Amino acid sequence: MNKFISGRIKSVDYAIKGAYLLLKTEHSIITQALVGLLFIFLGFYFHINRIEWILQLFAIGLVLSVESLNTGIEKLCDFVHPDHHNKIGFIKDISAGAVTFAVSFSLIITLLIYYPYLF
């Protein structure tokens, strides 16, 4: 039982370290986190309702999560094959495409939330 608990504590420690490294070193994560903070501020400013908060926080978390996975995939690809390679490029493009989906649908959610408050 003690190994189980200490293992979970180590897992949380690694996860926090990973989030910190992403926020410290990756410009795309930093930018998207700042945009997320902007929309959190806007949520307070416009007094969005509970469901809108849930949708907004889900969208922010989705974008940051998918971008983080994309960064991990790109780092792994660069480690495995540092030189340009068509198959590695294809993998990276697909990974970036996943971010595009997350950002696109998050923008739609954002428009649905804020349009009534703005117009």
Secondary structure, 3 states (H helix, E strand, C coil): CHHHHHHHHHHHHHHHHHHHHHHHHCHHHHHHHHHHHHHHHHHHHHCCCHHHHHHHHHHHHHHHHHHHHHHHHHHHHHHHCCCCCHHHHHHHHHHHHHHHHHHHHHHHHHHHHHHHHHC
